[in-house]
Amino acid sequence: MNIKKSFLFFTLIFIALFGKGQTVNEKQAKDWLINNKGYIASIKKSADGKDIILSNGLLKRVFRIQPNIACISYENLSSGQQLLRNVKPEAVLTIDGKKINIGGLYGQKEQAYLLPEWIDAFTANEYDFQFKSYSVSEIQPYIKWKQTFWAGNIKKATGKVLTLNFQSNSLKGIDVAVHYELYDGIPLIVKSLSVTNNSNHSIIINRAINEILGLVEEESAVVGTPEQMQKQHGIYIETNYAFNNSMRYDLSDQTTHWKADSVYTSQVNYNYETPCLLEVYPEKVTSIKLQPNEVFNSVRTHELLMDSYDRERRGLAIRKMYTTVAPWTAENPIFMHLVSHNDEQVKSAIEQCAATGYEALILSFGSHCDMEDTTAANIKKWKQLAQLAHQKGIKIGGYSLFSSRRISDSDDVIDPVTGKPDVAAEFGNAPCMGSNWGLAYINKLKYFLENTGFDIFENDGPYPGDLCASTTHPGHSGLGDSQWKQIELQKGLYHWCNEHGIYVNAPDWYLLDGTNKIALGYREVNFSLSREQQRVLNRQNIFDATWEENPSMVWGFVPLTRYQGGGEDAVLEPLANHLKDYEQLMMQYYGAGIQACYRGPRLYDTEKTKQLVTQTIAWYKQYRDILNSDIIHLRRADGRDWDGIIHVNAHLKQKGLVMLFNPTKEKITRTIKLPLYYTGLTTIASVREKDNLARKYSLDRNYEIELPVTIEPESYTWLVIE
């Protein structure tokens, strides 16, 4: 990353955030990513009673409430950007094949911009759902998280909820509520939709668009398709309906649709294809039956307003969103991945974890723990081992595979084209979560976890969005609701784990629905490469994965024994023979605040190895708070020169911790520029290398310092900033 180029953005950010006439220190003090106190959510009526105004000092959203309700302004108060260019309905439902708007106003002729003086002349449509009332309440946790492990840099999320209530003149008994959660201290709104069937008959919800916004365009392209053009960068959208095992949200998202707006006829694109209409809905959900007295709850749309194009700043904002709405993702236990063949190996691993400072043990894939076995004998055995672990202060968990396995013709997902289970799933064969087997699978896991006292659940291959055309599976009706119902079952399991204090690793994007950690993204066959290659590749993986994810949200991988092939130069066992590699692999993960799956039969094989592991864990715990803080990216590993990252936290005594690596075979001395803006420091930084004496450095007007650093060949160093 080009640090100079990155920090040129700060000048623009400062002007956008705070305008002119303030000192740089005052501007920094008001930056919500450094100090978000004072940005308190407020929901109130305007002085003339015409509008409802949501604001927290960082964003403002305004709704005109008569003759029907509609959003008339959506403003980023940090940058001054108005995001809205025209009026759209609050949401759109298709019920029993009929499309009907929720709220909305009509009469806007120019769609490129919206003037306040036009709004009084707008009219309502009697066939739309009509606004009836609203209420304001305090934000409540989406999941009642029961914390089990260490978690840093979190606090209870607070804010206000606006609920808008609607009824239809034609669909009697169908009540709709639109919910807006406005958080304190962050430019974030979470929007969702509830449909309650208070009629005496069932209805089919074919589509639920829970957000629709006519946003200002990002670029002015005369020709080009929506796929070719830039989408709006002033707003980041994320919902809790994302899956495909890509380990990235943007590729996992199933709900965000940037479309052309056909009524916007003054746009410059000749074919009216500018992607400036945002709609949020799960595309493959086309038929959900809602019985009398049942409630349908839509996806939750997280709308985070952005004040910069700078990649680091945008990532920091997204990471702050996760700790706000999904605080469980800040839990970060120190765990081992045990490959066991018998109970004695489990007992030995428990002893090693306790002796070295580890906090948890996970029975990895290939181990002799079967969580689907709910026989009395199996439950008794694992309960006793869990009790032994707990006596030693160690949490314990197990692994279960869901996808990439065949159960039976009647239980696997059915391909909608062939009507057969052979090619339906994304990973070949896979069971349907709504089948008899799938429903029993959920119950077995809950029974095992509850009755053994296990603290961790590692679910490999959770449901990746496979459609199922079966009409005999009890968990869904047919193709149109198969994806939705299976996702709801999967989420239900993770909610249950989260609320029972059971930590969940899962390689898919259920982080907003209760899972704690996802893989940072790696190619498994790369672990058959040499240890030297693995060191560099792992640091590249860490660097690339942490732009939008906090260290606690991801796991890495360190196979202690042979994995995916490879020769002697690929493995760490025997550990005592490869202490230098073992140390650096641990330090580059722990130094990033990331837990890796140390997969093998043991953590140490000699007293010297034990001392290394113990000392490394003690170092990590000493700096745990800052190591679990935000990462600022310095230089990506390329094997040619130094690479590194810096953790920053303006609220700690230790404002920063820098990890630097030298992959070359020669000692290097470099003058390194450190960006310290997000440390909260303004004039002087006290820097010490390892346990040496500290030196003071003056920050320049870009909040940077320069210092010389010497790093031994194929080694690392670290700096503490106060």
Phi and psi in degrees as a GROMACS rama.xvg file:
@    title "Ramachandran Plot"
@    xaxis  label "Phi"
@    yaxis  label "Psi"
@TYPE xy
-83.8455  104.618  ASN-2
-66.6705  -40.2168  ILE-3
-60.2839  -45.1237  LYS-4
-63.2513  -40.6757  LYS-5
-60.4478  -42.4311  SER-6
-84.5943  -5.59814  PHE-7
-64.8946  -25.6559  LEU-8
-64.2192  -26.9651  PHE-9
-61.9923  -34.662  PHE-10
-60.1425  -45.7852  THR-11
-67.1851  -38.566  LEU-12
-62.3693  -45.2457  ILE-13
-60.4591  -44.4958  PHE-14
-63.9013  -43.0104  ILE-15
-65.8417  -40.7439  ALA-16
-73.6527  -42.7309  LEU-17
-130.251  -4.81123  PHE-18
72.8201  -166.465  GLY-19
-98.0774  168.961  LYS-20
89.9945  11.1191  GLY-21
-122.807  153.799  GLN-22
-74.2428  160.356  THR-23
-62.2251  -33.4795  VAL-24
-66.8217  -38.338  ASN-25
-65.7964  -38.4435  GLU-26
-64.6061  -44.4118  LYS-27
-62.0172  -39.5226  GLN-28
-65.1118  -25.467  ALA-29
-97.0526  -0.475093  LYS-30
-73.0763  119.024  ASP-31
-63.7868  -22.4084  TRP-32
-75.4987  -11.8367  LEU-33
-109.56  -43.9152  ILE-34
-141.712  103.7  ASN-35
-101.272  14.5395  ASN-36
-71.4767  145.859  LYS-37
94.0758  -10.9345  GLY-38
-94.7812  84.3022  TYR-39
-104.047  133.994  ILE-40
-67.9959  137.975  ALA-41
-140.021  135.584  SER-42
-129.372  118.046  ILE-43
-153.159  164.644  LYS-44
-82.3388  152.415  LYS-45
-70.3869  165.226  SER-46
-60.0751  -33.399  ALA-47
-88.6866  -0.311276  ASP-48
77.2534  3.79877  GLY-49
-83.6818  -26.1289  LYS-50
-125.681  156.314  ASP-51
-108.993  130.427  ILE-52
-117.978  123.726  ILE-53
-104.697  128.428  LEU-54
-156.853  147.359  SER-55
-133.675  18.9606  ASN-56
85.823  -13.8431  GLY-57
-110.39  -31.3663  LEU-58
-140.631  159.507  LEU-59
-141.353  128.723  LYS-60
-125.984  129.771  ARG-61
-121.23  135.811  VAL-62
-120.031  126.943  PHE-63
-81.5357  132.836  ARG-64
-104.492  -8.25933  ILE-65
-137.149  144.029  GLN-66
-78.5254  -13.9864  PRO-67
-143.949  167.019  ASN-68
-88.8531  143.576  ILE-69
-158.836  148.408  ALA-70
-76.9825  125.814  CYS-71
-115.734  -5.32907  ILE-72
-158.835  138.302  SER-73
-143.749  101.997  TYR-74
-122.337  134.828  GLU-75
-86.5149  109.472  ASN-76
-74.7237  -18.0985  LEU-77
-74.0381  -44.6884  SER-78
-98.1762  -16.9134  SER-79
81.2834  7.26129  GLY-80
-77.844  130.683  GLN-81
-90.827  118.272  GLN-82
-84.9155  -24.5906  LEU-83
-91.6018  137.422  LEU-84
-118.645  -18.9914  ARG-85
-153.438  170.628  ASN-86
-91.6932  133.989  VAL-87
-130.429  164.922  LYS-88
-65.6584  163.177  PRO-89
-67.9149  -33.4574  GLU-90
-164.754  170.311  ALA-91
-137.013  129.298  VAL-92
-115.416  142.349  LEU-93
-112.361  111.959  THR-94
-119.178  124.636  ILE-95
51.109  39.7417  ASP-96
83.2181  -2.53727  GLY-97
-107.531  124.864  LYS-98
-84.4939  129.987  LYS-99
-141.618  132.993  ILE-100
-80.187  148.382  ASN-101
-102.6  105.678  ILE-102
69.961  -166.521  GLY-103
115.577  151.566  GLY-104
-129.201  154.182  LEU-105
-128.142  152.419  TYR-106
125.492  -4.85682  GLY-107
-74.5859  124.14  GLN-108
-95.3963  -45.9644  LYS-109
-88.9823  122.687  GLU-110
-100.778  -1.50394  GLN-111
-81.4498  -23.2111  ALA-112
-157.695  162.285  TYR-113
-128.419  120.976  LEU-114
-99.7754  136.84  LEU-115
-56.763  -33.3421  PRO-116
-71.2096  -12.8339  GLU-117
-78.3143  -25.2444  TRP-118
-67.2693  -35.5329  ILE-119
-59.9161  -24.0276  ASP-120
-88.2461  -5.74485  ALA-121
-70.97  152.837  PHE-122
-122.084  167.907  THR-123
-105.58  163.63  ALA-124
-110.793  122.407  ASN-125
-65.1879  -18.2467  GLU-126
-86.7499  -8.92289  TYR-127
-78.8269  161.694  ASP-128
-63.8129  133.543  PHE-129
-101.723  138.589  GLN-130
-68.2141  129.692  PHE-131
-114.596  -39.87  LYS-132
-165.198  170.519  SER-133
-143.428  160.871  TYR-134
-142.185  156.029  SER-135
-125.077  133.639  VAL-136
-143.314  175.034  SER-137
-83.8795  147.398  GLU-138
-63.8491  133.668  ILE-139
-113.136  149.967  GLN-140
-57.8145  134.895  PRO-141
-64.7441  -39.1508  TYR-142
-126.296  138.191  ILE-143
-84.1512  75.6495  LYS-144
-62.1021  130.42  TRP-145
-106.164  106.545  LYS-146
-72.2804  133.547  GLN-147
-116.464  -36.4326  THR-148
-114.51  170.43  PHE-149
-56.9609  137.416  TRP-150
-144.292  133.139  ALA-151
-113.438  160.431  GLY-152
61.2048  38.7204  ASN-153
-128.963  156.349  ILE-154
-152.068  162.47  LYS-155
-63.2576  129.839  LYS-156
-72.1126  138.084  ALA-157
-130.59  162.565  THR-158
157.365  -165.05  GLY-159
-123.412  153.722  LYS-160
-120.667  126.44  VAL-161
-102.489  125.016  LEU-162
-115.19  122.016  THR-163
-103.492  127.033  LEU-164
-106.831  134.943  ASN-165
-130.56  150.783  PHE-166
-138.772  158.462  GLN-167
-111.366  143.132  SER-168
-75.1319  -22.3226  ASN-169
-103.707  -34.2346  SER-170
-98.4203  80.7215  LEU-171
-65.868  135.594  LYS-172
86.7115  -2.67552  GLY-173
-100.342  109.717  ILE-174
-105.647  135.054  ASP-175
-120.617  135.804  VAL-176
-125.56  130.832  ALA-177
-109.33  127.006  VAL-178
-112.141  132.542  HIS-179
-120.587  116.383  TYR-180
-100.094  116.125  GLU-181
-108.652  118.914  LEU-182
-93.1542  149.653  TYR-183
-72.7329  141.717  ASP-184
76.2841  9.9197  GLY-185
-155.52  139.098  ILE-186
-77.589  67.3961  PRO-187
-132.654  132.982  LEU-188
-124.045  136.338  ILE-189
-112.587  119.478  VAL-190
-111.278  138.742  LYS-191
-147.595  168.905  SER-192
-133.055  136.955  LEU-193
-123.861  135.413  SER-194
-120.617  122.122  VAL-195
-111.449  126.431  THR-196
-92.5017  94.8857  ASN-197
-97.0797  15.0593  ASN-198
-87.1045  -178.016  SER-199
-102.252  17.5072  ASN-200
-144.696  159.791  HIS-201
-79.3117  156.975  SER-202
-131.334  160.538  ILE-203
-112.77  121.334  ILE-204
-91.9133  111.133  ILE-205
-85.4753  -31.5246  ASN-206
-157.668  141.669  ARG-207
-129.861  102.15  ALA-208
-90.1382  105.702  ILE-209
-90.9345  -7.86418  ASN-210
-146.289  135.516  GLU-211
-144.051  119.487  ILE-212
-133.564  130.342  LEU-213
-89.4393  97.6416  GLY-214
-99.2329  153.781  LEU-215
-63.0399  143.481  VAL-216
-73.318  154.808  GLU-217
-87.6501  -26.0229  GLU-218
-148.184  170.21  GLU-219
-119.629  91.0813  SER-220
-111.163  122.401  ALA-221
-68.7989  -39.3175  VAL-222
-128.575  161.394  VAL-223
130.891  151.311  GLY-224
-93.0683  163.4  THR-225
-55.6015  -33.0315  PRO-226
-68.298  -28.0394  GLU-227
-85.7067  -20.2201  GLN-228
-97.5962  157.035  MET-229
-68.8962  139.631  GLN-230
-90.4554  170.204  LYS-231
-65.7027  118.937  GLN-232
-90.2167  -5.81546  HIS-233
-77.9283  -7.31993  GLY-234
-140.502  134.432  ILE-235
-106.498  128.837  TYR-236
-114.159  130.753  ILE-237
-144.956  132.924  GLU-238
-117.817  169.251  THR-239
-93.464  44.5937  ASN-240
-140.503  76.0426  TYR-241
-143.388  132.765  ALA-242
-169.76  146.611  PHE-243
165.401  10.1539  ASN-244
63.5633  28.2921  ASN-245
-84.8037  -13.4985  SER-246
68.8386  14.7644  MET-247
-135.663  140.255  ARG-248
-66.8072  -45.5194  TYR-249
-60.8528  -29.2021  ASP-250
-89.0462  -13.9801  LEU-251
-94.4281  -19.4153  SER-252
-58.7917  135.933  ASP-253
-118.329  8.18909  GLN-254
-129.055  -19.6972  THR-255
-89.0385  120.185  THR-256
-124.514  115.133  HIS-257
-96.0393  117.606  TRP-258
-123.039  165.424  LYS-259
-77.654  151.644  ALA-260
-112.234  104.803  ASP-261
-65.1943  -25.037  SER-262
-82.2826  -9.37953  VAL-263
-87.6722  85.1943  TYR-264
-93.1547  -3.11498  THR-265
-99.8125  7.84058  SER-266
-69.2694  158.943  GLN-267
-80.8705  -19.8603  VAL-268
-67.8527  123.079  ASN-269
-62.3749  -29.1285  TYR-270
-100.366  11.2505  ASN-271
56.5121  44.4224  TYR-272
-113.108  15.0776  GLU-273
-61.3142  127.908  THR-274
-79.1225  78.6734  PRO-275
-122.792  12.221  CYS-276
-114.547  115.608  LEU-277
-97.9908  126.006  LEU-278
-128.553  138.407  GLU-279
-119.699  117.199  VAL-280
-168.558  152.025  TYR-281
-80.1716  113.853  PRO-282
-65.0374  -33.7774  GLU-283
-93.218  12.024  LYS-284
-102.646  110.018  VAL-285
-126.585  -1.99509  THR-286
-161.145  90.2924  SER-287
-112.068  118.394  ILE-288
-82.7285  128.963  LYS-289
-116.494  111.141  LEU-290
-77.9018  162.316  GLN-291
-52.4  136.658  PRO-292
74.2817  3.29243  ASN-293
-89.3382  156.969  GLU-294
-122.713  133.04  VAL-295
-104.378  128.257  PHE-296
-113.863  126.314  ASN-297
-73.9542  -179.851  SER-298
-64.2661  159.454  VAL-299
-100.317  117.334  ARG-300
-97.9703  115.269  THR-301
-92.6931  119.021  HIS-302
-114.702  106.688  GLU-303
-111.243  117.691  LEU-304
-81.764  137.21  LEU-305
-110.356  141.626  MET-306
-113.329  11.4504  ASP-307
-158.466  157.131  SER-308
-92.7226  -8.14948  TYR-309
-62.6055  125.336  ASP-310
-60.8833  -41.3136  ARG-311
-65.269  -45.5326  GLU-312
-65.0017  -41.2584  ARG-313
-62.2246  -41.7853  ARG-314
-64.8772  -39.8795  GLY-315
-59.742  -40.1946  LEU-316
-65.2163  -42.4064  ALA-317
-65.2892  -41.8064  ILE-318
-62.8735  -36.7123  ARG-319
-66.421  -33.6627  LYS-320
-61.4849  -43.0126  MET-321
-63.0392  -45.1087  TYR-322
-68.8772  -20.1832  THR-323
-80.0925  -52.7383  THR-324
-93.8998  -20.0816  VAL-325
-133.444  66.061  ALA-326
-61.7303  -20.3238  PRO-327
-63.2512  -21.7478  TRP-328
-71.127  -7.29823  THR-329
-86.6472  -12.644  ALA-330
-63.5277  138.5  GLU-331
-150.707  72.4997  ASN-332
-72.6212  150.967  PRO-333
-87.7117  110.59  ILE-334
-128.5  155.748  PHE-335
-109.316  146.808  MET-336
-103.021  102.946  HIS-337
-90.2894  131.547  LEU-338
-100.942  105.944  VAL-339
-117.838  150.955  SER-340
-119.848  -11.2907  HIS-341
-156.036  169.809  ASN-342
-66.2029  -31.6251  ASP-343
-63.7206  -35.5705  GLU-344
-66.7002  -34.3976  GLN-345
-65.3313  -45.7701  VAL-346
-61.6313  -41.4405  LYS-347
-64.7142  -41.2779  SER-348
-65.2514  -38.0494  ALA-349
-59.5397  -44.8071  ILE-350
-62.3666  -42.1418  GLU-351
-67.6545  -39.2908  GLN-352
-61.2652  -47.1505  CYS-353
-63.3073  -36.0313  ALA-354
-73.3167  -26.2324  ALA-355
-104.989  -6.24709  THR-356
98.5658  3.29296  GLY-357
-64.5702  157.288  TYR-358
-113.84  -15.2935  GLU-359
-154.477  156.212  ALA-360
-131.335  126.1  LEU-361
-113.904  126.26  ILE-362
-72.9474  106.942  LEU-363
-75.7524  174.837  SER-364
-62.332  142.301  PHE-365
90.3866  -3.85108  GLY-366
-84.8229  174.491  SER-367
-93.1654  15.8953  HIS-368
-94.0151  119.517  CYS-369
-112.244  103.936  ASP-370
-76.112  -10.5564  MET-371
-87.7038  -7.53713  GLU-372
-87.1138  104.437  ASP-373
-104.041  21.4424  THR-374
-66.5158  155.007  THR-375
-58.8584  -38.4302  ALA-376
-66.6226  -42.9135  ALA-377
-67.9369  -41.8211  ASN-378
-62.0745  -43.5677  ILE-379
-61.7283  -44.1664  LYS-380
-61.1874  -48.8238  LYS-381
-75.2991  -25.0332  TRP-382
-66.5943  -41.0329  LYS-383
-66.0557  -40.0144  GLN-384
-68.4223  -36.1994  LEU-385
-65.4562  -40.4367  ALA-386
-64.0293  -39.0272  GLN-387
-62.211  -44.3513  LEU-388
-61.0591  -45.3195  ALA-389
-63.0369  -35.3707  HIS-390
-63.7448  -28.507  GLN-391
-91.7101  3.0846  LYS-392
80.0456  20.3967  GLY-393
-112.758  130.699  ILE-394
-82.7176  157.395  LYS-395
-139.236  148.926  ILE-396
-153.717  175.498  GLY-397
-138.65  173.336  GLY-398
-114.687  143.442  TYR-399
-143.738  132.508  SER-400
-92.519  132.611  LEU-401
-107.206  -59.5732  PHE-402
-81.1846  -178.222  SER-403
58.0588  36.1395  SER-404
-146.693  151.406  ARG-405
-105.326  131.676  ARG-406
-103.706  -63.6672  ILE-407
-168.914  166.078  SER-408
-59.9514  -32.3639  ASP-409
-84.9352  -15.5593  SER-410
-111.056  -18.4737  ASP-411
-76.5876  161.108  ASP-412
-66.3857  142.182  VAL-413
-103.473  127.343  ILE-414
-68.2089  130.253  ASP-415
-69.0479  -18.6185  PRO-416
-89.0818  -50.4055  VAL-417
-88.446  -21.4675  THR-418
73.1017  16.0717  GLY-419
-123.307  162.369  LYS-420
-89.6754  9.20458  PRO-421
-81.4603  -32.9174  ASP-422
-127.269  17.7681  VAL-423
-75.9281  -34.8873  ALA-424
-89.0798  156.036  ALA-425
-64.633  -31.986  GLU-426
-112.038  41.1064  PHE-427
84.664  -123.597  GLY-428
-82.5305  146.739  ASN-429
-161.447  144.717  ALA-430
-74.5535  158.566  PRO-431
-90.5408  130.699  CYS-432
-64.4767  -23.4962  MET-433
-89.6501  1.28181  GLY-434
-76.3488  172.006  SER-435
-58.7425  -41.5738  ASN-436
-64.7071  -44.6535  TRP-437
-61.407  -44.3128  GLY-438
-64.0759  -39.4733  LEU-439
-67.7601  -35.1332  ALA-440
-58.898  -46.4828  TYR-441
-60.0901  -46.1268  ILE-442
-64.8953  -38.0558  ASN-443
-64.2661  -43.5261  LYS-444
-62.7467  -44.9907  LEU-445
-61.0598  -43.0588  LYS-446
-62.943  -45.1504  TYR-447
-61.9658  -49.789  PHE-448
-62.2384  -42.5661  LEU-449
-70.0163  -36.2051  GLU-450
-93.4854  -14.6647  ASN-451
-96.376  -21.0967  THR-452
81.9131  17.4981  GLY-453
-62.2827  146.023  PHE-454
-106.957  -13.8743  ASP-455
-134.273  140.646  ILE-456
-127.899  119.388  PHE-457
-107.718  110.839  GLU-458
-105.528  107.591  ASN-459
-91.8322  127.822  ASP-460
70.926  47.167  GLY-461
-61.1088  159.615  PRO-462
-46.7594  119.072  TYR-463
-96.4478  19.712  PRO-464
99.1154  16.568  GLY-465
-62.8424  132.856  ASP-466
-81.5489  148.645  LEU-467
-134.065  122.047  CYS-468
-89.2841  4.11821  ALA-469
-63.9937  141.196  SER-470
-110.697  9.21661  THR-471
-112.788  -7.85581  THR-472
-71.1304  129.859  HIS-473
-69.2842  -17.8823  PRO-474
-87.3983  -7.20521  GLY-475
-154.09  162.961  HIS-476
-86.9943  -37.697  SER-477
-175.692  -157.451  GLY-478
-63.2979  -40.7514  LEU-479
-65.8959  -24.6386  GLY-480
-118.372  6.28172  ASP-481
-65.7371  -43.2333  SER-482
-65.7976  -47.2033  GLN-483
-60.0772  -47.6388  TRP-484
-67.7154  -37.8919  LYS-485
-67.6324  -40.6963  GLN-486
-61.6874  -42.5329  ILE-487
-62.5522  -38.3059  GLU-488
-65.3148  -43.3585  LEU-489
-62.6197  -46.118  GLN-490
-62.8365  -38.8908  LYS-491
-58.4177  -40.2586  GLY-492
-64.3471  -43.1966  LEU-493
-71.2272  -36.4638  TYR-494
-59.9692  -44.8302  HIS-495
-60.2648  -45.9637  TRP-496
-61.0339  -46.8264  CYS-497
-59.2656  -42.4015  ASN-498
-79.3451  -11.4502  GLU-499
-104.702  11.8835  HIS-500
73.3731  24.2962  GLY-501
-102.417  117.349  ILE-502
-73.1422  139.016  TYR-503
-125.707  121.224  VAL-504
-96.8031  130.23  ASN-505
-149.976  132.496  ALA-506
-84.2424  43.6172  PRO-507
-153.455  167.589  ASP-508
-86.9683  65.0896  TRP-509
-103.583  25.1991  TYR-510
-63.1984  -30.6416  LEU-511
-83.6564  -3.50529  LEU-512
-122.241  28.931  ASP-513
114.974  -17.5785  GLY-514
-75.5641  152.642  THR-515
-98.4462  -30.0591  ASN-516
-150.84  148.258  LYS-517
-131.375  157.416  ILE-518
-63.7386  143.852  ALA-519
-74.5453  -9.53703  LEU-520
100.964  106.689  GLY-521
-154.467  160.409  TYR-522
-99.9749  116.88  ARG-523
-61.5968  -35.2116  GLU-524
-67.4  -16.1872  VAL-525
-66.2255  -17.6373  ASN-526
-78.9257  1.45974  PHE-527
-93.9973  -2.89163  SER-528
-79.9259  174.29  LEU-529
-66.0415  157.99  SER-530
-59.9797  -36.9045  ARG-531
-61.4871  -44.2083  GLU-532
-66.3578  -41.6897  GLN-533
-60.2105  -37.6379  GLN-534
-59.2151  -48.1761  ARG-535
-69.2683  -45.4109  VAL-536
-61.5207  -40.5413  LEU-537
-62.4602  -40.2805  ASN-538
-68.9612  -33.3038  ARG-539
-63.5585  -43.6335  GLN-540
-59.8647  -43.4259  ASN-541
-63.4156  -47.2961  ILE-542
-59.602  -45.8093  PHE-543
-73.1529  -30.556  ASP-544
-81.8845  -18.3154  ALA-545
-101.705  18.0713  THR-546
-71.0252  -37.3816  TRP-547
-124.189  4.91651  GLU-548
-125.925  137.918  GLU-549
-71.9896  154.604  ASN-550
-54.0701  -36.8569  PRO-551
-71.3961  -14.9462  SER-552
-83.5864  -11.878  MET-553
-127.795  155.65  VAL-554
-123.139  151.025  TRP-555
-108.395  -163.126  GLY-556
-146.99  129.754  PHE-557
-133.804  94.9609  VAL-558
-74.4484  118.646  PRO-559
-78.0198  -28.9249  LEU-560
-113.372  176.854  THR-561
-59.8888  136.202  ARG-562
-144.789  126.914  TYR-563
58.4438  33.8337  GLN-564
86.3143  -156.901  GLY-565
98.8074  158.4  GLY-566
-96.2728  -164.547  GLY-567
-63.87  -28.6398  GLU-568
-76.9085  -1.74543  ASP-569
-97.7137  -19.9369  ALA-570
-106.008  159.701  VAL-571
-96.4658  -24.9642  LEU-572
-75.5769  139.927  GLU-573
-69.7254  133.903  PRO-574
-59.3282  -38.222  LEU-575
-62.7994  -20.6519  ALA-576
-87.0242  -9.48345  ASN-577
-135.837  45.4448  HIS-578
-65.0701  -36.0557  LEU-579
-63.8581  -44.0173  LYS-580
-67.6342  -41.8912  ASP-581
-59.752  -45.239  TYR-582
-62.5716  -46.7762  GLU-583
-69.1398  -37.4656  GLN-584
-62.4853  -40.0901  LEU-585
-66.0205  -45.1491  MET-586
-67.602  -34.3149  MET-587
-74.7418  -26.6071  GLN-588
-81.2883  -53.9636  TYR-589
-62.906  -33.7654  TYR-590
-67.5792  -20.5016  GLY-591
-93.0172  -3.09443  ALA-592
79.2677  14.2848  GLY-593
-106.774  133.806  ILE-594
-85.281  134.699  GLN-595
-108.121  156.566  ALA-596
-84.3157  96.4557  CYS-597
-79.1974  94.9079  TYR-598
-100.209  118.043  ARG-599
172.92  -169.625  GLY-600
-88.713  -10.5861  PRO-601
-162.826  159.809  ARG-602
-93.5178  -25.9231  LEU-603
-149.532  155.871  TYR-604
-123.903  -14.697  ASP-605
-138.489  169.946  THR-606
-63.7079  -37.1382  GLU-607
-65.3029  -40.3584  LYS-608
-64.6129  -42.3395  THR-609
-58.5732  -43.9522  LYS-610
-62.2838  -40.1358  GLN-611
-61.8553  -48.8608  LEU-612
-63.4149  -44.3568  VAL-613
-61.8155  -44.7031  THR-614
-65.2483  -38.4199  GLN-615
-66.0394  -44.1499  THR-616
-65.7778  -39.3032  ILE-617
-62.9174  -40.8947  ALA-618
-61.9483  -45.6074  TRP-619
-60.5775  -44.101  TYR-620
-66.7363  -33.5448  LYS-621
-61.485  -38.5712  GLN-622
-110.793  24.6264  TYR-623
-59.964  -41.2638  ARG-624
-62.0557  -48.8257  ASP-625
-73.4238  -32.8039  ILE-626
-69.3624  -20.8136  LEU-627
-97.5985  10.5465  ASN-628
-89.9947  177.047  SER-629
-55.7886  144.061  ASP-630
-101.193  131.529  ILE-631
-107.811  129.909  ILE-632
-86.1519  125.32  HIS-633
-97.9832  -63.3311  LEU-634
-150.034  129.057  ARG-635
-74.4966  143.804  ARG-636
-64.1616  132.024  ALA-637
-135.439  2.45088  ASP-638
78.7383  -8.62399  GLY-639
-95.9583  -31.8203  ARG-640
-151.565  -172.611  ASP-641
-62.0842  156.755  TRP-642
-142.958  159.882  ASP-643
178.898  173.772  GLY-644
-139.114  165.31  ILE-645
-133.805  131.137  ILE-646
-86.5124  140.978  HIS-647
-134.548  145.347  VAL-648
-161.327  110.805  ASN-649
-70.8913  -12.1343  ALA-650
-100.344  1.10004  HIS-651
-108.377  161.66  LEU-652
-63.7359  -43.9978  LYS-653
-85.8457  103.333  GLN-654
-76.0421  -23.8372  LYS-655
-157.148  152.934  GLY-656
-139.875  123.01  LEU-657
-104.201  132.456  VAL-658
-112.374  124.626  MET-659
-126.523  139.345  LEU-660
-129.007  144.019  PHE-661
-117.933  103.943  ASN-662
-83.6158  -8.16688  PRO-663
-80.6866  171.281  THR-664
-95.2314  13.2886  LYS-665
-129.132  149.846  GLU-666
-63.9402  138.158  LYS-667
-125.66  148.297  ILE-668
-124.374  125.871  THR-669
-134.265  147.509  ARG-670
-94.6875  115.609  THR-671
-110.945  134.019  ILE-672
-93.9433  125.331  LYS-673
-110.307  122.039  LEU-674
-81.7513  117.778  PRO-675
-115.147  14.5103  LEU-676
-54.8075  -47.2872  TYR-677
-81.0187  0.388642  TYR-678
-76.9786  -16.6864  THR-679
85.1542  -6.18477  GLY-680
-71.0968  146.788  LEU-681
-119.187  -34.6987  THR-682
-128.833  -47.5925  THR-683
-125.098  137.242  ILE-684
-121.412  131.532  ALA-685
-97.9081  119.546  SER-686
-123.393  130.44  VAL-687
-129.099  142.073  ARG-688
-93.2211  120.983  GLU-689
51.6505  -125.058  LYS-690
-101.915  18.4394  ASP-691
-77.6584  174.495  ASN-692
-68.4783  146.703  LEU-693
-81.0608  150.107  ALA-694
-122.734  148.964  ARG-695
-99.4144  140.011  LYS-696
-131.199  142.252  TYR-697
-89.4724  133.905  SER-698
-79.2823  137.399  LEU-699
-81.3263  -176.464  ASP-700
-72.8931  -7.95968  ARG-701
-96.4474  12.1262  ASN-702
61.5025  37.5403  TYR-703
-117.146  153.795  GLU-704
-129.753  156.845  ILE-705
-119.772  136.917  GLU-706
-149.634  147.699  LEU-707
-81.6513  139.761  PRO-708
-136.102  135.127  VAL-709
-112.749  131.025  THR-710
-127.588  130.404  ILE-711
-65.811  160.437  GLU-712
-59.2805  138.653  PRO-713
46.6624  47.2475  GLU-714
-141.362  -164.073  SER-715
-150.667  166.269  TYR-716
-147.823  170.451  THR-717
-144.428  148.658  TRP-718
-125.326  141.599  LEU-719
-110.632  134.212  VAL-720
-117.984  127.332  ILE-721
